[in-house]
């Protein structure tokens, strides 16, 4: 739990934006990562990404894989 908070809630608190982000609550920015397994059971489950919601837009696994391919292709140019 401490590792997850260190990556989410704590930075929002530090940056003074905890009213808008850092936790999942009504009226906060809809930026979150959806996982296939509980990271509290095993921190490596943070690598089992199903989808991402960023700025209210859903990117499913297929879209994330496409973005990754584009980034890799750009990096090796």
Beta strands, then each sheet from edge to edge (+ up, - down):
strand 1: 32-35
strand 2: 49-54
strand 3: 57-60
sheet 1: 1+ 2- 3+
end
